[in-house]
Amino acid sequence: MKARLGFVLGVALVLEVGGRPLPLPEGVGDRSGFWRTSAAGGEAKFDVVREPAGERRLMVRVETGCTHAVWRLAVGVRPHARYRMGGRLRAEGVEGGEALMRLRNRPERSEPAGGPGEWREVGLEFDSGAADSVELEVGVVGRPLARGVVAVERLAIEPVAMPPLPAGAITVEVAAAGAPLDERVYSQFIEHMGRCIYGGIWAEMLEDRKFFYPIRAEYAPYGPGVRPSPEAPFPILRASPWQIVAEGGASTAVVMVTNRPFAAPHAPRLSVGAAIQQRYLEIEVGRRYEGCVWARAEGRGARLGVALEGAVPERHGTFAIGAGDYEKISFAFVATTTLHDAAFQLRADGAPVVIGAVSLMPADHVAGMRRDTLALLRRLRAPIYRWPGGNFVSGYDWRDGIGERDRRPPRANPAWTGVEPNDFGLHEFIRFCREVGAEPLITVNTGFGDAHSAAALLEYANGSARGTYWGRRRAENGAREPFGVRYWCIGNEMWGSWQLGHMKPEHYMLKHNWVVDTMRAVQPDFIAIASGQIGRWDELMLRQCADRIDWIAEHFYCREQAGEMSHVRQIPDAIRRIAEAHRRYRTEIAELAGRDIRVAVTEWNYWYGPHVFGELGTRYFLRDALGIAAGIHEYARQSELITAAFYAQTVNVIGAVKTDRSRAAMETTGWVLAMYREHFLGAPLRTSCGPWIDAQALRSPDGRTVRLGVVNPWSEPLRVPLEWRGGAVAGGGRGWRVAGNDPAAHNDPRRPDVVVISDVTAVGPDVLELPPHSATIVEFPLAPVR
């Protein structure tokens, strides 16, 4: 008999009859397994001791009296089951209390540890009841105050009795249809943060291509001893990634000059025979790479050598450079081998050369975007993309992102880490939306920004090329036809103290109205989406700004929970809280009378786990995908109020797609979003089910079928009866599923197909078979109404 239990930083505990060890943390600050420490009444010291054989031991040292000094671990359990926990404890000089194991806020506890210095096997049994997690405590407990030293090792848990889980039936009221689920709940959000755009969507292979960071002889772009690897492809850039290569030493071979720079305030000057190079580039045999470099010479006879390790130049790799203004040189290479640590190099000969900007991309890029990433994003079929932030927007000047791309100024990211090269600006965002078949939503800067800049951005996007100043500027930059942007967020999270330009709510309400009024003078019919947060902020916004709000934005992120169902239910619970708050506002706020201000959840997701894919590049697991599926069910239940939702942030940064330097893969959450986007639209039907699953049905837009989404978060298959009321289905159906035996299963660019969508055939109308850890959509034809 096997039982699956708990979740530890993405690692599920698979328990045999004999039990398996509970993972111990690497150190006191390590969250592994939800471990934390607690002491009361005195001072205690907690340690994790690693033995020579690799085994770890928890230690508690109490020198002054404590009522308790314990290690705590949240452990996921299956409801309605019986378990035994056990381990070994050793007590040294414990006085005034006992060393033992117990469950927090429950009566179950072990016998105390043995005599001084002796290891003693301790254990306790418990029934989980309706809970899907318990909290284990091991350490010293005072009677009333204890001191001494306690060591803990070999903690394990095993199921004693696992009766079938009472899943209950799913009941669907076929005739009780609500407001249709808006397809805009499948929208997405991208922000200039981490590797969402640069390294994710954008195809540029070179870091700091415009030389924001000064190139120095000391070379440590990611910090001492840190470099990209397959396990962590995107460490955070902290200094120039360009390395000086010179026979006579690096100190004077390359200097940063401020006379006649290009995009940044300075540019590297390469002396004769000196070179700069950038490593950690991935190239694939037979693939073509193309790029350009802007350079000028300081003297006659200058030549610039361009080389890519493991590749041959398509024509030639040495170019004559004139002594006048910067000139653009284009080049191309074909890889003769596959390398994961290739170097790109620029070398000056004949006379010193100043480099303004340089670019290198795979030749199959799509208008500067990665072809592999775009292919996956098209699978999501998101109807709207929100951009450019996020916290980033409150310090962003949109004018930095227009005009000739190579000459746009690089900036320090105002909200996050690293450099913003401004390669992906408004024109690139519009082209991106067209490539993935989505409408654009633009957030305007109401942090450090002002109403006139927001109105200018609106005019630049939508104004006539003949009749408006900014429309003419757009046409000069290559887009004569207006972009036709309908959706505009007025600021981002302006209620948060971390937000650039944060101010008192009473002052921000004035700014919101000023911005909307100034923008409406340019175009009166755009959809204005206010920055919201349920509570006092929303109440003030809806009282003072209701006539300048079409939608109001809400955000939420969920953390990790030990229990499988608790982890899943966080998402629908958060959506329901938002909807309930806005229903209450509609009855309590007089200014909303006669108005229909809908809710747009412009950021929602889980936010926890290891940052594998750069800044906030968290990995997602199968159990997270199940929570996203349950969230879509809840959006259906709240369809008369919530009009749009934007999964954040699409690529790498808490994203549905993950990339490394040359590959891309759909995350577990991405496959669930793609599956529901394809098969879960229509009018929600009143649906009820037992407490251990999440289910929601809807009637298809053509009225011919019923589509039922069901989440089973448990490690065992469930057989769930189906009951149809007020109508009937005509025989069996078909379906689609994302499932797996391990809730910690995940995809990444090196293993893209661990979790995928599978077809479900021959589904009976009376009983639904749900495999472990699954999100399933089944479709049944509706019987004709007689």
N, C-alpha and C positions, 0 to 999 in steps of 0.2 A: 504494500500500500504506500502511495506517495501523497504528500500534501505540499502545496506551495504556500509559502508564508512570508509576509513582510517584503520590504523593499529597502535596499541599502545603497544609496547613491547609484542607483541603476543596476544593482545586483540583487536578484531574487534569491531567497533562501529556499533551496529545494531540500525537503526533509524526508529522510527515509524512516523506517520503523525504529531504527537504532538512534535516530537523531543526528543532526548536523550542528557544527559549532555556530554560535552567533558571532559574526565578525566583530573584532575589537578595533577601536580607532588607532590610527598611527600616533596621534598625540592628543593632548588635552583639548586643543582647539579644533580637532578634526571632527566633522559632523557625521562621519561614517556610521551608518546604522542608527541615525538619530540619537547618538550618544550625547549626553550633556552631564554636567555635574551640579550638585546641590548641597549646600551646607547651611545650617542655621544654628544660632546660639553661640557660636564660637568660630575659630579659624581652622581651616583644613587645607591640606595640600594634596593635589591630585596629580598622579603621574601615569604614563603608559611606559612600561619597561619591556624592552625587547630582549628575549633570551638568546644565547648564542645559536640555538637551533632554529631561530626565527619566530618562535612562539611569543605572543604578546601577553602581558599581564597588566591588569588594572591595579593601581595602588591608591590607598587612602591613608593619609597620615594626619592625625588629630592631636595637637599638643595642648590646646585649650578645650574645655568642655563644649561639646556640640550636642544638640538634640538629635541631629542626624547629619551624616556626611556620606553621601551616596553617589554612585554612578547611576544614571538613569538611561534606559533604552526604550524607545517606542517600538513595539513589535507588532506587525500586522498578523492578524489571525482570521480564520474563517468563522463566521458566526455559527452558533449552535454546534460547537465541537468541544472536545475536552483535550487539554494539553498537559504535558509535564515539562517544566523547566528544571535544569540542573546545572551544577558546576562544582568547582573546588574553591574553598575558602581557607585562608590561613590567617589566624589572629596572633598579634604580638602585643603584649602589654595592654590589652583592652580592659579598661576599668570603667565602671559606671554605666555599662551598656552591653550590647551584644553585636557580634558580626554575623550578618545573616542576609538572606535573599527574601524579597517580598514584592508584591504587586502594589503599586501606588494607589491609594484611595480604595483599596479592596482588602478584605481580611486575610487573604492567602499569604502565608509566609513559611519559610523553612525553619528547621531547627537551627540554633546558633552554631557557629563554627566550633571546632574542638579546642583542646588545650593549647598553650603557648607553642608556637612553632610547628604545629601539626596541620597538615592538609586534611581537610574533611570534605567528603562528598555531601553536598546539600541539594535539596530539591523541593519543589512544590508542584501541586496539581491544581488546575482550575478549569472551570467551564466558561467559555467565551460569552455565552448568552447571545444577546443581540448585537454585541460590540464586534467591530472588525479590527480593533487594535487594543493592546494593553500596554502599560508602562511598567517595565521591570526596574527594581531598585536593588543594588548590591552595595554593601558597605557596612558602616557602623551606625547603630541606632542607640541613642542615649536613654537611660532610665534613672534620672531625667537627663543627665549630661554625661557624655562618654568621651574617652580619649584612648589613643592607641593607634596601632598600624594594622591595616587589613589588606591582604592580597587576594585577587580574584583571577581565576583562569578557567579555561575549558568550559565556558558557558555553552549550553546547548538546549535545544527545545525539540520535542517530538510530539506528534499527535497521538493521543490515546484512543479516542473514539471520534469518528467522522461520519455521523449519519447524513443522509442526503439533505441538501439544502432545500428548504421549502420555498421554491421559487414563486409559487402562485401562478395564476393565469393572467394572460393579457386580454383585456376586454376593449373592443373598439366599437364605438357608436357611429355607424356608417353614415347616418343622416345628420349628425351634429357637427357641421363644418364651420370653421371660423374664418377669419380674414386670411387670404393667401399669404404664405411665407414669401417675403420679398427676396428675389435672387441677390439683392445687394448685401445680404448677410454673408455672402461668400467673398466679400471684397478683401483687399490686402493693403498692407502699409509698408513702405520702405523709408528708411531714414539714413542720413549721412552719419553713420556710426559703425565702428569696427569694420567688418568685411561684408556688410550688407550690399553696398554698391561697389566699392573698389575691392577687387578680389572675389566678388560674388557675381554681380550683374555685369560690371565693366570689365573689358578684356585686357586692359593694360597690364603688362607683365612686370614693369619696372616700378619700384618704390621711389617716391620723392623725385619724380622725373623732372621737376622744375627747380630743384635745389633749394627748397625751403630751409633745410638744415645745412649749416656750413660743413663742408668736407674737411675732416681733420685727420692728422696722422694717427691718432688713437681710433681704432676701429672696433666699435662694439654697438652695432645698430640696435640690438634687442636687449642690451644689458650684458654684463660679464658672463661668458660661457653659454649664452642662449643663442640658439639658431633654429630655423624651421626644421621640422621633421615630419614624417608621415603621420605620427600620432598628434602633433600640434603644428599644422602647416602655417599658421598665421600668428606668430608671437607679436606683441605690440611693439611697433617701431618707436624707439626712444632717441635716436640720433641718426645721422646720415647713414644710409645703407651703401654709400659709395666708398670704395676702398682705393687708396692711392697705390699705384704700382710704379716704382722708379728705382733705377739702379743706384743712384747716388743718395738715396734716403728720401723720405716722404715729407720732411718738414717744410721745404721750400719748393718742391716740385709742382705742387698744386696749391694755389692761393685763391681766396675768395675776393673778387674785385667788385667795387660798387660803382665804378665808372662805366656807364652805358650797360647796365644790367638788362635782362630780358623780361622775365615775368616776376621773379622774386627780387628783393632789394639787392641781391648780390648774385654773382655767377662765378663758376670755377674757371680759373685760368690755368691751362696746362702748359708747362714749359716744354721745351724741345726734348723728346724722348720719354716724357712722362705720360702716364695713362691713369684713367679711373675705371674701375670695374664694379659690377654688381653681381653677386653670386646668388645661389639658391633658386635659380630659374629651372623650370621643368620643361624639357623639350621631348618630342616623340619622333622616332625615326620616320622619315618620309614626309613629315609635316612642314609646311611652309610658314615662315614668319616674316613680317614686314614692319617697317618703322621709318622714322625720320629723326633728324637731328638738326637743330638750329645752332649755327656756329659762325664766328667771325675770327679772322686772323689778326695778329699784331705783327705784321711784317710780310714780306713777299716770300713766295715759294712754300707756303704752309700746306701741309697735307694732314688729313684726318683719317686715321685708320679705324674701321668699325669691324669688330669681330664678335662672333657668337660661338662659344666653345661647343664642339660636337656638331657644327653645321658649316656648310660652305656657302659663300656669297653667291647669289644668283647671277650677278654680273661681275662686279669687282668690289673689293672691300676697302679701297683707299681712294679718297676724294680730295681734289684741290680746293682750298679755301681762300677766298678773296679777303683783302684787307679793309673792305668797306663795312657796310652794315651786315647784320646777321643774314645769313642765307639758309634756306631750307634744303637739306639733302635727304633724299629718299633711298632706302636700301631694302634688300630682301635676302633671306637665307632659307636654305632647305636643310633640315636636320639629317645627318648621316647616321645617327645613333640615338638611343633614348637615354637621357640623363635627368637625374633629379637634383643635381647640384651644378648646373651649367653656369658659366660666367659670361656676361656681356661686357665688352671692353671698348673704350674710346681712347685713342692714342694720338698725340700731336708730334709731328715731325716737320722739319724745315723752318718753322717759326712757331712761336707760342700761339695757342688757340683758346678762345673763350667759348664755352658751351652755354647756350641759353636754355634749351629744353631738349629732351630726347624722349622717344616713344618706341615701344616694341610690343607688337600684338600678334597673336595667331592670325594668319592671313584669311581665315574663314570667319572672322568676326562679322557681326551684323551691325553696321553703323557704330562700331566701337563696343558692341555688347557681345558677351560670350554666347556662342551658339548653343552650347550644351545647357547652360542655365535657362536660356529662353525656351528651349524645347520642353523643359520640365514645367516652367511657369505657364506655358500654353495649356498643359494638362490641367492646371488648377482652374482655368477659365474664370478668373476673377473678373467681375463686371466693372469694378472701380479700383484704382490704386491711389492711395493717399501719399503725399510727398510735400516737402522734404523733411518733415519732422512733425512731432518729436521735439525734444529739448533743443536739438540743433537749430531749429528755425528761429528761436528767440534771439540768436546772435548772428543770424545769416542775412547778408545783403544779396538779394537775388540778382542785382546788377553785376556781381562778380562772376556769375555763371552764364553770361551771354557774350557774344562776340567770338573772335577767333580763339579756338580752344587752347592752342598752345600758348597764347599770350595772356590768358586769364590768370589772375594772381593767385598763388597758393597762400592759404591762411592756416593758422592753427585752428583745429576744430574748436568752436567756441563752447561746446557743452561736453565733449567727450575727449578721447585721447587722439594723438596723431595729427596728420596733415590733411586738410581739405584742398585738393588741387583744383577744384572747380571745373573738372572735366565733364562732369555730369550735371548740367544745368537745366534750365527750363526747356530748351529745344530738345535736348537728349531725353528728358522725361516724357515729353509728348511723343517723340519717336518710339520710346520704349512702350508706352501705352498702346500705340498703334500696332506694334509688333506682337503684343500679347492679347490684342483684341479687347482692351479695357478703356473705360473713360477715365480721364484725369481728375483728381481732387487735389487742390493746392491749399496748403496752410500758409496764411500770411503771418508775418512777424509782428505780434503785439507785445513783445517783450522789450527789446531795445529798439524795435521798429516803430514807425509812426503811420498815421492814416494816409498821408500823401504817398508814401512809398508803397503801401498796400494798393491804393487806387492806381498808381502808375503800373504796378505789376498786372492788375486786372486789365488795364488798357493795353499793355504790351501783349498780353495773351489774346485778348478778344477784340481789340480795337481795329478799325478800318485802316488799311495801309495808306489810303488817300486822305482820310479826314481827321486822323489823330496823330499827335507827335509820337507816342510810343508805338502805335501801329506801324508808322513809317520806319521806326528803328527796328522793329521785328522783321519787316520786309527787307531792310538792308542786311540783316543777318541771315537771310536765306529763306524766310517763310512769309510769302506774300499773303496767303490766306490766313484768317484768324484761326486760333486754336479751338475756340468754342468751348472753353472750360465752364461747366455749369456749377460745380460744387466747390465751395470755398470755406475752409475752416478758419475761424477768426481766433487765431492764437492756439497755443497748446499748453494745457495744464497750468493755466495762469493762476490757479489757486495754490500752487505748490511753492513753498519757500525756496526750493532749489532752482526755480525757473529764473533765467536771466530776465531782468525787468519786473520781477515780482513786486506787487504793491498791495495796499489795503484793498479789500473787496469793494468798498464804496468808491474808491478812485478808479478801479479797473472797470466798473460798470460804465463810468463816464467814457473811458477809453474805448470800450467795446462799441458803444453807441456812436462815438465819433468816427471810428474806423468804418463801421457799416454805412453810416450816412455818406461818408466821403466816397466809398466804393459805389454806393447806389447812384451817386451823381454821375458816375461813369457808365454803369449798367444797372438798371433797377431790378432786373429779373433773375439775378443769380441766387442760388440756394446758400444762405448764410448759416453756418453751423457753429454754435457758440461753444466755448470751452466750459464744460460742466463738471461738477462733482456732487454726488448726492449729499444732502445735508444743508447747512446754512448757506454755502456758496450758491447752490442751485436755487434755493428759495429767494436769495437776493437777485440773482440773474433773471429769474422768471418774473419777479415783481417789477424790476426797473428796466428790463431790456426786452420784454416779451414781444413788442412790436418790431423788434429788429432781430428776431430769431426765427428761422425756419425749422431747423433741427437743433438739438442740443447733444453735445458729445459727452460720453462717459468712457472711462478707462477702468480696467481691472486686470490684475495678474494674480495667479495662485501659486502657492508654494507646494512643497512635497509633503505628503501625508503617509503614515505607515500603513494604514488600512487601505485595502484595494478600493472598496466602495467610497470611503471617505475621500480618497485622492480623486476619484472620478467626479464625485458630486460637488466638489468645490466650484467647478465651472458653472453648472446649471444653477447652483445656489446663488452665485454672485449675479448672474443674469436676472434671476427672479427678484433679488433684492433691489436691483436698479429699477425694474419694471414696477414693483410695488410702490417704491418711493414716488415715481412719476404719476402713478394713478392717484396717490394721495395728494400730490401737488395740484392735480386737476380739480379736486374737490375743495382744497383749502385756499388756493391763491386766486383772488378775484380777477387779477389781470389776465388770467388764462381763459376766462369765460369767452366762449365763441371761437377760441383758437385751437388748432390741432398741431401743437409742436411735438414732433416725433423725436425719438431717441436714436442716435447713431453711436454704437459702441465702437469708437474709432481706434481703440487698442484693446486686445484681449488675448490672453494666452497663459500658459504656465511660465514661471520664471524661477529656475533653480538649476542645480546640477553643475557638472564640470564644464568650464569654458574651453572646449577643445578647438573651436573654430574662430579664434581671435577674441577680441573684446566682446563679452557677453555672448559668445558663440556657443551657447549651451546645446548639449545633446538631448534629444528627445527619445523616449522609449514607447513601447507599445501601450503601456498603461496611460501615457499622456494622450495618445491618439484616441483611446476610449473616452477620456474626459472631453476632448474636443467634439467627439460624436455626440456625447450627452449634452454638450453645450448647444449644438445645432438643434437637438430636440427641444431644448428650452426656448431657443429663438422662435421655433414654430409655435410653442405654447403662448408666447408673448407677441405674436405677429401683428396684432392690432395696434401695437404701440412702438415696437422696435422696428425701424425701417431699414437699417443697414448695420453691418458689423465688419470690422477690418482686423483680420488676423495680423498680429505684429511679430516680427518684422520681415517676413517672407524669406529672406536669404541669410543664412549663417547666424545673424544676430537674432537669438530666440526664434529661428526661422523654420519654415516648412521645407526649405531646400538647403542642403549643405554642399559646400564645394571645398576642394583643396586647390592647389595651383594649376591643375590641369584637368580635373574631373568634377562631376556634379552628380548628386544623388537626391532623390526624394526622401524626405523624412517620413517616419510613421504618421505624424500628424498631417503631412502633406497628402499622403495617400487617402486618409480619411476625408480630408477636405475635397479632394478630387472626386472620390466616390460619391459623397453626398451632393456635391455640385451637379453631378451628372444625373443622379437618380432620386433626389429628395427635394422636390418642389411641388407645390400645390396648396390646397386648403387644409389646414390641420383639422383632424377629427378628434373628438374627445376620447382619450385613451387612459386606461388605468392598468396598473400592474403591481406585482408584489414589491417589497422593499429592497430586494436583492438584485434587481435588474433595473434598467432605465429603458423605457419604450415610448415611442410616439408614432402615430399614424397620420397620414394625410391622403387626401383624394387628389389624384393627378390633375394637371391643368385641363386635360381634355375630358375629365370626368369618367373615364373608362376603367381606371384601375385604382386600387388602394396600395399605397406604399407604406411599409411598416419598418421603422428603424428600431433596433434593439441592441443594447450593450450588456454583455455578460462580463463582469470584471474578474470572475473567480477562476481558480485553477482547475475546475472540474466542469465537465459538460452539463448543461441543464436541458431538461425536456419540459417545455412550457406549453400548456394548452392555450389555444386561441378561441376566443368567444366573439362572435359578430352580432351586434344588436342594431335593430332598425334597418336592416338590410342584410345582404349576403354576398359572398364571393362565389364565383362560378368555377369551382374546381381548383386545381393546384396552380402553383406559380413558380417564379424563378427569383434569383437574387444575386447579391454581391456581398463580399465580406473582406474585412481586414482582421486577421486573427493570428495567433501563435501560442505555443506552449509556454513561453517565457515572457512575463510582463516587462522584463528588462531588455527584450529584443529591440534592436535598433539598426538602422541603415547608416552607412556613411559612404563617401566616394570610393573607398576601397572594397566595400561590401554593400553594393546598392540594392540587392534583392533579398535581403533577409526577411523583410516584411513587405508584402505586395497585396494588391487587390486580386481576389480569386472569385470565380463565378460559382453560384450555388444553383443547382438544378433540382427539379422534381421536389418542390416544396409543397407539402400537404397543407390544406386549409384548416386542419383541426389541431395539429401539434407542430411546434417549431423546435427543431433541434439546434441548440446553441453550443458551439465548441468553446473551450476555455479561452479567456482573454480575447473576446471578439466583439467587433462592431459589425452588425449585419443589417442589410436592407433587403426586404423581400417584397415582391410585387405580385398582387393577385388581381385577376380580372373581376370587375364588379358584375354581379348578376343583374339582369334587366329588372326594372321596377314593374311589378304587375299591377 
